[in-house]
Amino acid sequence: MSNDKRSSHLSKPALATRVDGLREALQQVPVNLLAERTGASYQAIGPGRGEFRLSLFDSPVLVIYPGLVGFDARNDDELPLPFQAVLAYYFHTGDGTALTGNWVSFAELPDGRIYNQAFQGYSGDELVKIFGLDAEAFKSACERGGGVSISLGDAAYIFYALPRLPMLVNYWCGDEDFPSSCKILFDQVVSHYLPTDVCAILGSMLTRKIIKNAA
């Protein structure tokens, strides 16, 4: 990765300031422990320097140590601030807790009920606006976006936002009398990897990813 891209700086709104604080705290944690907790791989590239490698929604990502700035591994571009925030919180919060395979709604996350209506509005409800009664179009978009089909509802797909952070999109197709509905769900242990407000960011990212792959 070129030095000029590694040395670029984000603007400093409140979120960026918070991300900088998380990165500073993470520099006190051994790299092998960070890799173990997050499911990332780590490669040393010099004394006290290295790269974590992981996928963010199937896209390969490099997180440079010790700065802990994320880059798109395909073109060395620094990731936008929301993606930087997701990565910083994931590394900071992740504790290696095993996934359960049990799915919970956003409302069931800590303080999630307070913001659930807003979350549903820009996630599941937004997908229903796009796909309506066309479950096949929803399936095609999910498959193009890298989702893995499971048997649940009329259509359900698992996406791995991060190595230890699966998300489930569950679609129920309506008819002329009853509207379709859709929910984004999380593994029961998601709070061991991200705070609730960052889960909301991921829900928005996944929604946009599916819509982007609509025919």
C-alpha contacts under 8 A as a table, 3 or more apart, distances in Angstrom:
res1	aa1	res2	aa2	distance
1	M	5	K	7.44
1	M	6	R	7.34
1	M	76	D	5.92
2	S	5	K	5.67
2	S	6	R	6.58
2	S	76	D	7.47
3	N	6	R	5.07
3	N	7	S	6.18
4	D	7	S	5.32
4	D	8	S	6.54
5	K	8	S	5.43
5	K	76	D	6.99
5	K	77	D	6.78
5	K	78	E	6.88
6	R	69	V	7.98
6	R	78	E	7.50
8	S	78	E	7.85
10	L	16	A	7.25
10	L	81	L	7.24
11	S	16	A	6.99
12	K	15	L	7.48
12	K	16	A	5.08
12	K	17	T	5.86
13	P	16	A	5.37
13	P	17	T	6.35
14	A	17	T	5.09
14	A	18	R	6.28
15	L	18	R	5.06
15	L	19	V	6.18
15	L	85	A	7.43
16	A	19	V	4.94
16	A	20	D	6.19
16	A	81	L	6.99
16	A	85	A	7.56
17	T	20	D	5.12
17	T	21	G	6.44
18	R	21	G	5.07
18	R	22	L	6.39
19	V	22	L	5.08
19	V	23	R	6.22
19	V	84	Q	7.46
19	V	85	A	5.82
19	V	88	A	6.21
19	V	89	Y	7.77
20	D	23	R	5.11
20	D	24	E	6.24
21	G	24	E	5.14
21	G	25	A	6.35
22	L	25	A	5.17
22	L	26	L	6.18
22	L	88	A	6.25
22	L	89	Y	7.13
22	L	92	H	6.55
23	R	26	L	5.04
23	R	27	Q	6.49
23	R	67	G	6.79
23	R	68	L	6.02
23	R	88	A	6.47
24	E	27	Q	5.46
24	E	28	Q	7.60
25	A	28	Q	5.84
25	A	29	V	7.64
25	A	92	H	7.96
26	L	29	V	5.34
26	L	91	F	7.56
26	L	92	H	6.40
27	Q	30	P	7.66
27	Q	66	P	6.08
27	Q	67	G	7.88
29	V	33	L	6.99
29	V	34	L	6.87
30	P	33	L	5.39
30	P	34	L	6.49
31	V	34	L	5.04
31	V	35	A	6.19
31	V	42	Y	7.45
32	N	35	A	5.14
32	N	36	E	6.15
32	N	42	Y	7.45
33	L	36	E	5.05
33	L	37	R	6.10
34	L	37	R	5.26
34	L	38	T	6.16
34	L	40	A	7.87
34	L	91	F	6.58
35	A	38	T	5.38
35	A	39	G	5.64
35	A	40	A	4.81
35	A	41	S	5.78
35	A	42	Y	6.37
35	A	52	F	7.36
36	E	39	G	5.51
36	E	40	A	7.00
36	E	96	G	6.72
37	R	91	F	7.83
37	R	94	G	5.70
37	R	95	D	4.96
37	R	96	G	3.95
37	R	97	T	7.75
38	T	90	Y	7.27
38	T	91	F	6.38
38	T	94	G	5.83
38	T	95	D	7.28
38	T	96	G	6.27
38	T	163	P	6.83
38	T	164	R	6.42
39	G	54	L	7.60
39	G	96	G	7.85
39	G	163	P	5.58
39	G	164	R	6.43
40	A	52	F	6.04
40	A	53	R	5.58
40	A	54	L	5.02
40	A	163	P	7.14
41	S	52	F	5.48
41	S	53	R	5.21
41	S	54	L	6.72
42	Y	50	G	6.94
42	Y	51	E	5.64
42	Y	52	F	4.42
42	Y	53	R	6.31
43	Q	50	G	5.47
43	Q	51	E	5.37
43	Q	52	F	6.55
44	A	47	P	7.65
44	A	48	G	7.67
44	A	49	R	5.94
44	A	50	G	4.03
44	A	51	E	6.49
45	I	49	R	5.64
45	I	50	G	4.68
45	I	51	E	7.26
46	G	49	R	4.98
46	G	50	G	6.54
48	G	65	Y	7.78
48	G	66	P	7.22
49	R	64	I	7.76
49	R	65	Y	5.44
49	R	66	P	6.09
50	G	64	I	6.14
50	G	65	Y	5.09
50	G	66	P	7.34
51	E	62	L	6.12
51	E	63	V	5.59
51	E	64	I	4.65
51	E	65	Y	5.70
52	F	62	L	5.65
52	F	63	V	4.96
52	F	64	I	6.38
52	F	65	Y	7.30
53	R	60	P	7.21
53	R	61	V	5.83
53	R	62	L	4.91
53	R	63	V	6.51
54	L	60	P	5.97
54	L	61	V	5.46
54	L	62	L	6.80
54	L	162	L	7.41
54	L	163	P	6.98
55	S	58	D	5.22
55	S	59	S	5.18
55	S	60	P	4.51
55	S	61	V	5.53
55	S	161	A	7.62
55	S	162	L	5.93
55	S	163	P	6.73
56	L	59	S	5.19
56	L	60	P	6.50
56	L	61	V	6.60
56	L	160	Y	7.55
56	L	161	A	5.28
56	L	162	L	5.11
56	L	163	P	7.88
57	F	159	F	6.96
57	F	160	Y	5.80
57	F	161	A	4.41
57	F	162	L	6.49
58	D	146	G	7.10
58	D	160	Y	7.23
58	D	161	A	7.43
59	S	72	D	7.53
60	P	72	D	6.41
60	P	73	A	5.36
60	P	74	R	6.92
61	V	70	G	6.60
61	V	71	F	5.70
61	V	72	D	4.92
61	V	73	A	4.89
61	V	74	R	7.97
62	L	70	G	5.58
62	L	71	F	5.14
62	L	72	D	6.39
62	L	73	A	5.56
63	V	68	L	5.32
63	V	69	V	5.38
63	V	70	G	4.30
63	V	71	F	6.31
64	I	67	G	5.92
64	I	68	L	4.86
64	I	69	V	5.53
64	I	70	G	6.51
64	I	71	F	7.94
65	Y	68	L	4.98
65	Y	69	V	7.65
68	L	88	A	7.47
69	V	78	E	7.63
69	V	84	Q	6.84
70	G	78	E	6.16
70	G	79	L	5.87
70	G	83	F	7.91
70	G	84	Q	6.01
70	G	87	L	7.31
71	F	76	D	5.64
71	F	77	D	5.45
71	F	78	E	4.34
71	F	79	L	5.23
72	D	75	N	5.89
72	D	76	D	5.26
72	D	77	D	5.33
72	D	78	E	6.33
72	D	79	L	6.25
73	A	76	D	5.46
73	A	77	D	7.70
79	L	83	F	6.09
79	L	84	Q	6.30
80	P	83	F	5.60
80	P	84	Q	6.36
81	L	84	Q	4.87
81	L	85	A	6.12
82	P	85	A	5.07
82	P	86	V	6.33
82	P	201	I	7.50
83	F	86	V	5.07
83	F	87	L	6.26
84	Q	87	L	5.22
84	Q	88	A	6.07
85	A	88	A	5.11
85	A	89	Y	6.07
85	A	198	V	7.94
86	V	89	Y	5.35
86	V	90	Y	5.99
86	V	194	L	7.92
86	V	198	V	6.41
86	V	201	I	7.77
86	V	202	L	7.70
87	L	90	Y	5.00
87	L	91	F	6.17
88	A	91	F	5.34
88	A	92	H	6.06
89	Y	92	H	4.89
89	Y	93	T	5.70
89	Y	94	G	7.88
89	Y	193	Y	7.66
89	Y	194	L	6.05
89	Y	195	P	7.63
89	Y	198	V	7.71
90	Y	93	T	5.35
90	Y	94	G	5.42
90	Y	193	Y	5.43
90	Y	194	L	5.58
91	F	94	G	5.54
91	F	193	Y	7.81
93	T	192	H	6.29
93	T	193	Y	4.96
93	T	194	L	5.77
93	T	195	P	7.63
94	G	97	T	7.80
94	G	192	H	5.60
94	G	193	Y	3.97
94	G	194	L	6.95
95	D	192	H	6.11
95	D	193	Y	6.69
96	G	164	R	7.96
96	G	192	H	7.75
97	T	189	V	7.18
97	T	192	H	6.63
98	A	189	V	7.70
99	L	164	R	7.28
99	L	187	D	6.71
99	L	188	Q	7.49
99	L	189	V	6.26
100	T	187	D	6.64
100	T	188	Q	6.47
100	T	189	V	7.00
101	G	187	D	6.05
101	G	188	Q	7.40
102	N	187	D	5.62
102	N	188	Q	5.53
103	W	168	L	7.67
103	W	185	L	5.86
103	W	186	F	5.32
103	W	187	D	4.67
103	W	188	Q	5.54
104	V	108	E	6.18
104	V	109	L	7.67
104	V	185	L	5.44
104	V	186	F	5.35
104	V	187	D	6.18
104	V	188	Q	5.64
105	S	108	E	5.39
105	S	109	L	7.12
105	S	183	K	7.58
105	S	184	I	6.89
105	S	185	L	4.77
105	S	186	F	6.35
106	F	109	L	5.42
106	F	112	G	5.50
106	F	113	R	7.19
106	F	116	N	6.16
106	F	119	F	7.64
106	F	184	I	7.60
106	F	185	L	6.57
106	F	186	F	7.31
106	F	196	T	7.97
107	A	110	P	7.96
107	A	111	D	7.53
107	A	112	G	4.35
107	A	113	R	4.07
107	A	114	I	7.56
107	A	115	Y	7.56
107	A	116	N	5.24
108	E	111	D	7.90
108	E	112	G	5.98
108	E	113	R	6.58
109	L	112	G	4.79
109	L	113	R	7.42
109	L	191	S	7.26
109	L	196	T	6.36
110	P	113	R	7.86
110	P	191	S	7.78
110	P	196	T	6.39
111	D	114	I	5.81
111	D	115	Y	7.43
111	D	196	T	7.24
112	G	115	Y	5.47
112	G	116	N	5.68
112	G	196	T	6.52
113	R	116	N	4.94
113	R	117	Q	7.82
114	I	117	Q	7.68
115	Y	118	A	5.53
115	Y	119	F	6.23
116	N	119	F	4.95
116	N	120	Q	5.96
117	Q	120	Q	5.21
117	Q	121	G	6.16
118	A	121	G	5.03
118	A	122	Y	6.62
119	F	122	Y	5.58
119	F	123	S	6.05
119	F	200	A	6.47
119	F	203	G	7.68
120	Q	123	S	5.12
120	Q	124	G	5.35
120	Q	125	D	5.88
120	Q	183	K	7.21
121	G	124	G	6.61
121	G	125	D	5.04
121	G	126	E	6.26
122	Y	125	D	6.30
122	Y	126	E	5.30
122	Y	204	S	6.58
122	Y	207	T	7.78
123	S	126	E	5.29
123	S	127	L	6.41
123	S	183	K	7.42
123	S	184	I	7.05
123	S	203	G	6.16
123	S	204	S	5.88
123	S	207	T	5.52
124	G	127	L	5.18
124	G	128	V	6.39
124	G	181	S	7.04
124	G	182	C	4.57
124	G	183	K	4.78
124	G	184	I	6.27
124	G	207	T	7.58
125	D	128	V	5.05
125	D	129	K	6.35
125	D	181	S	6.96
125	D	182	C	6.52
125	D	183	K	7.91
126	E	129	K	5.11
126	E	130	I	6.60
126	E	207	T	7.58
127	L	130	I	5.17
127	L	131	F	6.15
127	L	132	G	7.86
127	L	182	C	7.10
127	L	207	T	6.78
127	L	211	I	7.14
128	V	131	F	5.20
128	V	132	G	4.89
128	V	180	S	6.34
128	V	181	S	6.21
128	V	182	C	6.53
129	K	132	G	5.73
130	I	211	I	7.37
131	F	134	D	5.37
131	F	135	A	6.91
131	F	137	A	6.59
131	F	138	F	6.01
132	G	135	A	7.61
132	G	173	C	7.43
132	G	174	G	7.85
132	G	179	P	7.62
132	G	180	S	6.09
133	L	173	C	5.53
133	L	174	G	5.93
133	L	175	D	6.57
133	L	179	P	7.78
133	L	180	S	6.30
134	D	137	A	5.46
134	D	138	F	6.63
134	D	173	C	7.36
135	A	138	F	4.99
135	A	139	K	6.18
135	A	154	D	7.36
135	A	155	A	6.96
135	A	171	Y	7.67
135	A	173	C	6.10
136	E	139	K	4.99
136	E	140	S	6.17
137	A	140	S	5.10
137	A	141	A	6.19
137	A	214	A	6.91
137	A	215	A	7.27
138	F	141	A	5.21
138	F	142	C	6.22
138	F	155	A	7.93
138	F	214	A	7.29
139	K	142	C	5.18
139	K	143	E	6.12
139	K	155	A	6.67
140	S	143	E	5.14
140	S	144	R	6.12
140	S	214	A	7.32
140	S	215	A	7.99
141	A	144	R	5.16
141	A	145	G	6.13
141	A	210	I	5.66
141	A	211	I	7.07
141	A	212	K	7.90
141	A	213	N	4.79
141	A	214	A	4.73
141	A	215	A	7.03
142	C	145	G	4.96
142	C	146	G	6.40
142	C	147	G	5.15
142	C	148	V	7.96
142	C	157	Y	6.85
142	C	210	I	5.70
142	C	213	N	7.28
143	E	146	G	5.21
143	E	147	G	5.06
143	E	148	V	6.90
143	E	149	S	7.82
144	R	147	G	7.39
144	R	213	N	6.12
145	G	209	K	6.66
145	G	210	I	6.12
145	G	213	N	6.12
146	G	159	F	6.92
147	G	157	Y	5.23
147	G	158	I	5.35
147	G	159	F	4.97
148	V	157	Y	5.05
148	V	158	I	5.08
148	V	159	F	6.65
149	S	155	A	7.51
149	S	156	A	5.80
149	S	157	Y	4.44
149	S	158	I	6.52
150	I	155	A	7.68
150	I	156	A	5.62
150	I	157	Y	5.88
150	I	158	I	7.32
151	S	155	A	7.25
151	S	156	A	6.62
152	L	155	A	6.32
152	L	156	A	5.60
152	L	170	N	7.04
153	G	156	A	6.51
153	G	170	N	6.44
153	G	171	Y	6.24
153	G	172	W	5.64
154	D	170	N	7.75
154	D	171	Y	5.88
154	D	172	W	5.06
154	D	173	C	6.20
155	A	170	N	6.02
155	A	171	Y	5.11
155	A	172	W	6.77
156	A	168	L	6.81
156	A	169	V	5.45
156	A	170	N	4.32
156	A	171	Y	6.01
157	Y	168	L	5.65
157	Y	169	V	5.36
157	Y	170	N	6.73
158	I	166	P	6.51
158	I	167	M	5.57
158	I	168	L	4.50
158	I	169	V	6.51
159	F	166	P	5.62
159	F	167	M	5.23
159	F	168	L	6.36
160	Y	163	P	6.40
160	Y	164	R	7.60
160	Y	165	L	5.85
160	Y	166	P	4.23
160	Y	167	M	6.14
161	A	165	L	5.68
161	A	166	P	5.87
161	A	167	M	6.81
161	A	202	L	7.44
162	L	165	L	4.91
162	L	166	P	6.92
163	P	166	P	7.57
164	R	193	Y	7.76
165	L	186	F	7.86
165	L	187	D	7.32
165	L	190	V	6.67
165	L	193	Y	7.38
166	P	186	F	6.63
166	P	187	D	6.49
167	M	184	I	6.89
167	M	185	L	5.79
167	M	186	F	4.94
167	M	187	D	6.82
168	L	184	I	5.62
168	L	185	L	4.95
168	L	186	F	6.28
169	V	182	C	7.10
169	V	183	K	5.86
169	V	184	I	4.56
169	V	185	L	6.33
170	N	182	C	5.57
170	N	183	K	5.42
170	N	184	I	6.43
170	N	185	L	7.69
171	Y	180	S	7.51
171	Y	181	S	6.01
171	Y	182	C	4.41
171	Y	183	K	6.75
172	W	180	S	5.58
172	W	181	S	5.24
172	W	182	C	6.10
173	C	179	P	7.39
173	C	180	S	4.53
173	C	181	S	6.65
174	G	177	D	7.50
174	G	178	F	5.13
174	G	179	P	4.67
174	G	180	S	4.03
174	G	181	S	7.30
175	D	178	F	5.27
175	D	179	P	6.24
175	D	180	S	7.24
176	E	179	P	7.27
184	I	203	G	6.91
186	F	190	V	6.37
187	D	190	V	5.51
188	Q	191	S	7.78
189	V	192	H	5.61
189	V	193	Y	7.58
190	V	193	Y	5.37
190	V	194	L	6.26
191	S	194	L	5.22
191	S	195	P	5.73
191	S	196	T	6.95
192	H	195	P	7.97
194	L	198	V	6.16
194	L	199	C	6.37
195	P	198	V	5.54
195	P	199	C	6.47
196	T	199	C	4.97
196	T	200	A	6.48
197	D	200	A	5.09
197	D	201	I	6.77
198	V	201	I	4.95
198	V	202	L	6.47
199	C	202	L	5.03
199	C	203	G	6.24
200	A	203	G	5.01
200	A	204	S	6.41
201	I	204	S	5.22
201	I	205	M	6.26
202	L	205	M	4.91
202	L	206	L	6.08
203	G	206	L	5.22
203	G	207	T	6.17
204	S	207	T	5.11
204	S	208	R	6.28
205	M	208	R	5.27
205	M	209	K	6.15
206	L	209	K	4.92
206	L	210	I	6.27
207	T	210	I	5.35
207	T	211	I	6.25
208	R	211	I	5.07
208	R	212	K	5.91
209	K	212	K	5.14
209	K	213	N	6.55
210	I	213	N	5.26
210	I	214	A	6.59
211	I	214	A	5.15
